[in-house]
Amino acid sequence: MLNLIKKEDFGYRKIRDIKVSDAQQWIMKLNNDGKGYSTITSVRGVVKPAFQMAYNEDIIRRNPFDFNWLMLYQTIHKSGLP
């Protein structure tokens, strides 16, 4: 997972600068790059707790990965996006 995250510009941004829209766009990019549901779920499963720790320590005001991933995934595929 870490190697996948390191390949993305997203992986080098400061945690306090990430917004919900950034997280959603990154998830959509992974999908568009051909990453499957299980890979994206695994990546989110690693990243979301890291952001939750930052939230718990008052580094960020909201966990940007605290959104309904399944709904986003279904919306991507219903809309015909790759």
C-alpha positions in Angstrom: 0.0 0.0 0.0 2.8 2.4 0.9 4.4 2.0 -2.5 1.1 2.8 -4.2 0.6 5.9 -2.1 4.2 7.1 -2.8 3.5 6.9 -6.5 0.8 9.6 -6.2 1.2 13.3 -5.7 -1.5 12.9 -3.1 0.9 10.9 -0.9 3.3 13.9 -0.6 0.7 16.5 0.5 0.5 17.7 4.1 -2.3 15.9 5.9 -3.8 19.2 7.1 -4.2 20.4 3.5 -6.3 17.5 2.3 -10.0 18.2 1.9 -12.9 15.8 1.4 -13.0 16.7 -2.3 -9.3 15.9 -2.6 -9.8 12.5 -1.0 -12.8 11.8 -3.3 -10.8 12.9 -6.4 -7.9 10.7 -5.4 -10.2 7.7 -5.0 -11.7 8.4 -8.4 -8.2 8.8 -9.9 -7.2 5.4 -8.6 -10.3 3.9 -10.2 -9.6 5.7 -13.5 -6.1 4.3 -13.4 -7.5 0.8 -13.3 -7.3 0.0 -9.6 -10.0 -2.4 -8.6 -12.5 -2.2 -5.8 -10.5 -4.3 -3.4 -7.3 -2.3 -4.0 -9.0 1.0 -3.5 -10.8 -0.4 -0.4 -7.4 -1.5 1.0 -5.8 1.8 0.3 -8.7 3.7 2.0 -8.4 1.2 4.9 -4.8 2.3 5.5 -5.3 6.0 4.8 -8.5 6.7 6.7 -7.1 5.6 10.1 -4.1 7.8 9.6 -6.3 10.8 9.1 -8.5 9.7 12.0 -5.4 9.8 14.2 -4.7 13.4 13.0 -8.3 14.3 13.8 -8.0 12.8 17.2 -4.9 14.8 17.9 -6.6 18.1 16.7 -4.3 18.4 13.6 -7.3 18.4 11.3 -11.0 19.4 11.9 -12.5 16.5 9.9 -11.4 13.2 8.5 -11.5 13.7 4.7 -11.9 10.0 4.2 -15.0 9.8 6.3 -17.4 9.5 3.4 -19.5 6.7 2.0 -16.9 5.0 -0.3 -19.4 2.4 -1.6 -21.8 5.1 -2.7 -19.0 7.0 -4.5 -17.8 3.8 -6.2 -21.3 3.0 -7.4 -21.8 6.5 -8.7 -18.6 6.3 -10.7 -19.7 3.1 -12.3 -23.3 4.1 -12.9 -22.2 7.3 -14.6 -20.1 5.4 -17.1 -16.8 6.8 -16.0 -13.9 4.5 -16.5 
